[in-house]
Amino acid sequence: MARKMEVVAVGMPPESALTATMPERIARVLAQRITEGRLDPGQRLVEANLAAEFGVSHGPVRDALRALERAGLVTIAPYRGAIVREVSAREVTEMYQVRAALVGLRARWIAEDVAHGAFETALAPRVAALRALTRAPGSADAYVEAALAINRAFTESVANPWLRSMLESLSIQTARYTRLGLQDASRRRESAAAWNALLKAIGVGDGDAAERIARANSLALRDAAIRALEERAVARPPAMVRPPAAARPRAANGKRAIPRAGQETPAASATDAAGGRRPRRARPTTRA
């Protein structure tokens, strides 16, 4: 069950949705929210809230979150529960390096297959529609959906189950960064041109050219995604900085000291003394 979820979490075809289990359906919905940016990195996914939203017990929600953890979309931490996974720029780079090698191999195999001509004929209208979207204003989201659908069509055409499985898993993990990278209009135009050139190379059976174009397109998307991540990090407001541990008063047992009412902390006492003010004395307490 969980393994199937890893493959179909994003972009599950409608027919497979009819036979999906409840954890798979929940995982698919949450995965889509994550990849579309509706759930931010670091955001908690509270089991109780999700169970109430989907009208199920905690069990299916817990299974769905575990599947998303295996897919690399969330992290399940002790005492905190599931958190949308924050991926560093280095991890994005490494993921796309692997992806570039795999999509290059995928393109070569499709181009060198005896049915490469039929594949080009079948995909040509979809690539033409993709190119048209680059000229339509406000079509960034539609372009992303169309590009992801074409990418799935390429993967589904591969007969090798190992390559197909690895590409499906990577597509889940990189989908949200693909969306980030394709928000730029110039990158969308470059992407559409690359898909068109790739399909032409496949149509004439040129495996070398198909592999080169597919790899270059994936790496260009990686660069665009990293730029978008860096820009988002700069625009993010700075986190509140806590005082260093050494500056916080501690008791003799090493724990942080919590002053009682009327009792001053050593730091406050030192501040008063340095400022020339007389330190206040602790008010004596009476016992009944």
N, C-alpha and C positions, 0 to 999 in steps of 0.2 A: 504494500500500500504506500509506504513512505517513498520507496524508490520511484514508483510511478508518479508520485506527486512532484518529485524533483524535475521530471521531464516535462510535465504539462502545467507547471505552476503559472507560467506566463504564456499567453497566447494559446490556451487550450481550445482546440476546435470544438464547435457546438455539439457535434455528435458524441464526443467523448464526455462532455459535460453531463450528458444524460445518465451515464453509468458511473460517474464519479461518486466517491463516498463523501460524507459530510466533512471530514477533516480535509479532504482534497479541495472541496469547494471553498471552504473557509480560507485555506492556504492560497488558493488562486486569487481570491478577492484581495487578501492582504498583500500578496506579492504585487498585484497590479497597483495598489495604492502606494507601495514603496517605490516601484519603478517609475511611476508617474510623478513622484515627488510630493504626494499628498501626505505621506508620513515622513517626517524629517529624520535624518541620522541622529541617534541619541534619544529619540522619543520612545517612551515606554509603551508596551502593549499589555494592558492589564487584562488578565484572564476573565475576571468577573465582568468587566465592561463588555468584552467581546462575546462572552456567553450570553449576556442579556441582549446584545445587538442581534446575534444570529439565532436566538431562541433555542439554545442547546445547553447541555451540562458542560462542566469544565473539561471533561475527558476529550471530546472532539477538538476543542480549542487548543488543549495542551498538545495533542497529536499534530495539529496544524502548525503550531509554533515550532515544534521539534523538526518538522519537515522543512520549514523555512530556515532553521538553523543549519541543517545539512546543505541547503541550497546556498548558504552564505549570505542570506539577507538579514538575519537577526542573530543576536547573541543572547543566550540565556545565562544570566548571572545569578549566583546564590543570593537569596534574600531580596533581589531586585526584580526578578522575572525576566521577561523577554524585552530586548531593546533593539531598535532598528540599528543595524550595524553601520558604524562609521568606518569608511575605507580611506586609507591614506592615498596620496598621489603616487607613492611608490607602488602600492598594491595595485592601483589602477594601471600603472605602467606595465607591471608584470603580467596582469591578466590579459591586457591587449597584445602583449608580445606573444603570448601563447596563442591567443585567438588569431592573430595575424598568420601564424604558421599553419594553423588548422584550416582557416578559410582559404588560404592559398592552396593547400592540398585538396580541399573540397573542389575548388574551381578547376584545378588540373584534372581531377578524376572525371568531372562532368564533361569537360572539353574533350577528353580522350575516350569517352564512352561512345558506343556506336549510335546512341540516340541523341547525340548532342544537337543535331539539327532540329529535332522535334522539341527539345527543351527550349531552344531559342525561340521557336515559333510560339510556344505556350507562354513564355514570360515576356515577350516583346510588348504586348499591350499594357502590361502592368508597369514596365519600365518607362514606357511612353507617358503613362498617367503620372508617374513619379516626376518626370521631367516637367510636366505641365504644372505640377504643384509648386515648383520653384518660381513660377511667374505669377502665382496667385497670392494676393496680399493676405496676411493673417493665416497662413496655411502651415505654420510650423508643426503643430500637433498632428495635423492630417498627414504631413510628409513623414513624420516619425513613424506613425502607424503603418503607412504604406511601405516604408523602407524595412521595418521589422517583419512585415508579412512576406516581402520578397526574400529576405534573409531566411525565414522559416521554409519557404518553398525550395530554396537551394539546399538547405539541410535535409529536408524530407526526401529529396530526390537521390540522396546518397544511399547506396545499398549496404555499405559497411556499417554494421551496428555500433562498433566501437567509436568510430569517428562521429557518427550521428549523435551518440549519447554524450560525448564530450562537448560537442558544439552546442547541444541543447542546454547542458548545464552552464556553460560559459555565457550563453545568451541570457539566461536568467540573472546571472551576477552582473553582467555589463549593461543590461537594458537601461537602467537609470542614468548611466554615464553616457550612453548613446543619445539619450534624450537631451542631456546637457550639451553635448557637443553639437547636436543638430539644431540648437536654438539659433545659431548664427546663420544668417541668410547666405553668406558667401560659402560657408561649409556645405550647406544644402545643395547649392549649385554644383560644387565640386563633387559631392557625393553622387548626385544624379548623373553627372557626366561619367563618373567612374563605373557606375552600374551599367550604363549604356555601352561603354567601351568593353567591359567585361563580357556582356552578353554577345557582342559582336565577335570577340575572340573565341568564345565557346561555339558560336555558330560555324566558324571555319575550322574548328577542331584544333586551335592553337593552345596547347596546354601550357607552354612556357609563358606566353603573354597573359593568359588567364590567371595563372598563379601570381605573376608579378603585379598585375592590376589589383587583384583581390587583397594581397598583402599590403600594398601601398595605401589602399582605401581604408583598411582597418587601422593602420598606424596613423594616418591623418586624422581619423576620428579620435584616436587616443590622445593626440596632441590637443585637439579642440576641447575634449573633455577635461583635460588637466588644466588648460587655461581657464575654463569655466569654473573649475573647483577653486583655483587660486583667486579668481576675481570674487567668488562668493565668500572666501575666507577673509579677504580684505574688507568686504562690505559688512561682515558680521560684527556686531557690537562686541567690544572686549568683555571678557568674563570678569566677574567681581573677584578681586584678589584678596585672599585671606592673609592676615598677618603671619609672618613666619612662626614656626612652632616655638623658636627660642624666645620670641617676644611675648608669648602667652604664659602667664604665671602658672606654676605647677606646685602641687603639694609635695611633701617629703617622699611619698610613695610613688612619685613619678606621674600621677594623674593630674589632670588640669584642675587647678584650684577654683572653687566656686565660692566667692565671698558671701558671707551672711549679711543680713540687713545691718547697715551701720558699720560694716567692716570694710576698710579700704584695701585695695590690692597693692602689692609691692610696687607695681608700675605707677599706679596713681600716687602713692606716697612719694616715690622718687621724683615724679613730675612736680608735685607741690613743693617739695624741698628745693628743687632746682629753680623753681619760679619764685622763691622767696616767701611762699605762703606757709603758714604753720599747719602741719599735718593734723587732720581731725582725728580725735581719739574715738576708739570704738565705744559705743554707749553700753554700759554694763547692763546685763540682763538679770532679772530677778526670777527666782524660782518659787513656785507655789509651795 
